[in-house]
Amino acid sequence: MSLIGENLGYYYHKDRWILKDTNISVAPGEVLGLSGYSGCGKTTLSRILAGYIAPQRGRVTVDDQVMERHTFRPVQLIYQHPEKAINPKWRMRDVLTESYAPSQEILDAFEIREEWLSRWPVELSGGEKQRFCIVRALNPATRYIIADEMTTMLDAITQAKIWHSFLNICKNRDIGVIVVSHETSLLNRICDRIFKVGEQ
Ligand SMILES: Nc1ncnc2c1ncn2[C@@H]1O[C@H](COP(=O)(O)OP(=O)(O)OP(=O)(O)O)[C@@H](O)[C@H]1O
C-alpha cells in the first residue's frame, strides 16, 4: 500500500528528458519532502503522480491500482496559486462543497470564517482562498495529497498554524503527503524523509 512511481520518464519536447528512470514512493501516513533546484521537475513529477499528465515511460500505482480516469482522484494536488484551482464564477460555499460536505470542526481547524462562504473568490486573499483548497482536498476518499509550495504565500505564523492542522488531519486519517518546497527548513521540520529530484 503506497503511492508509487516506477521508472518514470517524461519530456515536454522530444528527447529532452525532464525525468529519467525516477522511482518514488510515499506510504500512507508518511510525509515525504520533494526538493531540488528550480526547473528540475518537481511540479512535473507532482502532476504525474496526481494523474494529471501521463509519463512517456514507467507507471504510477495508488495502493496497487493503476489510477482510473473520471472517478474521484485519490491523489489530490494543492497548488501554490489557489486562484488557478478555483472557479471564479462560484461562490466560496460552492467551491468548498464541490465534492463533499466538510464538518464545522475542519472549517475551524483552518479558521475559515462563516462570512467568507457567501463571497466570490476575488473577494478573498490568496491565503484565505488557499484554506478552502486545502479543506477541499481533504475529501474522505483522499489517500494521498501533494502540496506544491502550498503555503509559500503565507506569513510565518499562519504557515505554521496551517501545517499543524493539515498534518494532524493527515496523520489521523493515514493520508500520505508529498511536500514540494524550496524551503529546506520547512522540509527538515515536517518531513519524515526527503527525495531529491534529479539525483537518483
Ligand atoms: N508545459 C511545458 N512545456 C515545456 N516545458 C515545460 C513545461 N512545463 C515545464 N517545463 C520545463 O520542464 C522543466 C521542469 O519544470 P517543473 O515546473 O517541473 O520544475 P520545478 O522543479 O517544479 O521548478 P520550480 O522549482 O522552479 O517550480 C523546466 O525546465 C521547465 O522549463
The ligand as an SDF file (V2000), in Angstrom:
LIG
                    3D

 31 33  0  0  0  0  0  0  0  0999 V2000
    4.3610   22.9480  -20.3670 N   0  0  0  0  0  0  0  0  0  0  0  0
    5.6840   22.9080  -20.5370 C   0  0  0  0  0  0  0  0  0  0  0  0
    6.2300   22.8720  -21.7850 N   0  0  0  0  0  0  0  0  0  0  0  0
    7.5580   22.8040  -21.9670 C   0  0  0  0  0  0  0  0  0  0  0  0
    8.4610   22.7730  -20.9540 N   0  0  0  0  0  0  0  0  0  0  0  0
    7.9770   22.8110  -19.6900 C   0  0  0  0  0  0  0  0  0  0  0  0
    6.5790   22.8910  -19.4270 C   0  0  0  0  0  0  0  0  0  0  0  0
    6.3930   22.9200  -18.0730 N   0  0  0  0  0  0  0  0  0  0  0  0
    7.6280   22.8690  -17.5390 C   0  0  0  0  0  0  0  0  0  0  0  0
    8.5740   22.8000  -18.4940 N   0  0  0  0  0  0  0  0  0  0  0  0
   10.0370   22.7000  -18.2850 C   0  0  0  0  0  0  0  0  0  0  0  0
   10.2680   21.4820  -17.5920 O   0  0  0  0  0  0  0  0  0  0  0  0
   11.2790   21.6650  -16.5910 C   0  0  0  0  0  0  0  0  0  0  0  0
   10.7350   21.2370  -15.2400 C   0  0  0  0  0  0  0  0  0  0  0  0
    9.6870   22.1130  -14.8630 O   0  0  0  0  0  0  0  0  0  0  0  0
    8.9800   21.9870  -13.4480 P   0  0  0  0  0  0  0  0  0  0  0  0
    7.9550   23.0810  -13.3630 O   0  0  0  0  0  0  0  0  0  0  0  0
    8.5130   20.5970  -13.2670 O   0  0  0  0  0  0  0  0  0  0  0  0
   10.2050   22.2630  -12.4580 O   0  0  0  0  0  0  0  0  0  0  0  0
   10.2190   22.5920  -10.8920 P   0  0  0  0  0  0  0  0  0  0  0  0
   11.3270   21.7820  -10.3030 O   0  0  0  0  0  0  0  0  0  0  0  0
    8.8670   22.4150  -10.3110 O   0  0  0  0  0  0  0  0  0  0  0  0
   10.6170   24.1340  -10.9350 O   0  0  0  0  0  0  0  0  0  0  0  0
   10.3980   25.3000   -9.8340 P   0  0  0  0  0  0  0  0  0  0  0  0
   11.1350   24.8530   -8.5980 O   0  0  0  0  0  0  0  0  0  0  0  0
   11.0520   26.4860  -10.4840 O   0  0  0  0  0  0  0  0  0  0  0  0
    8.9210   25.4690   -9.6410 O   0  0  0  0  0  0  0  0  0  0  0  0
   11.7090   23.1130  -16.6630 C   0  0  0  0  0  0  0  0  0  0  0  0
   12.8910   23.1790  -17.4100 O   0  0  0  0  0  0  0  0  0  0  0  0
   10.5660   23.7970  -17.4120 C   0  0  0  0  0  0  0  0  0  0  0  0
   11.0530   24.8800  -18.1720 O   0  0  0  0  0  0  0  0  0  0  0  0
  1  2  1  0
  2  3  1  0
  2  7  2  0
  3  4  2  0
  4  5  1  0
  5  6  2  0
  6  7  1  0
  6 10  1  0
  7  8  1  0
  8  9  2  0
  9 10  1  0
 10 11  1  0
 11 12  1  0
 11 30  1  0
 12 13  1  0
 13 14  1  0
 13 28  1  0
 14 15  1  0
 15 16  1  0
 16 17  2  0
 16 18  1  0
 16 19  1  0
 19 20  1  0
 20 21  2  0
 20 22  1  0
 20 23  1  0
 23 24  1  0
 24 25  2  0
 24 26  1  0
 24 27  1  0
 28 29  1  0
 28 30  1  0
 30 31  1  0
M  END
$$$$
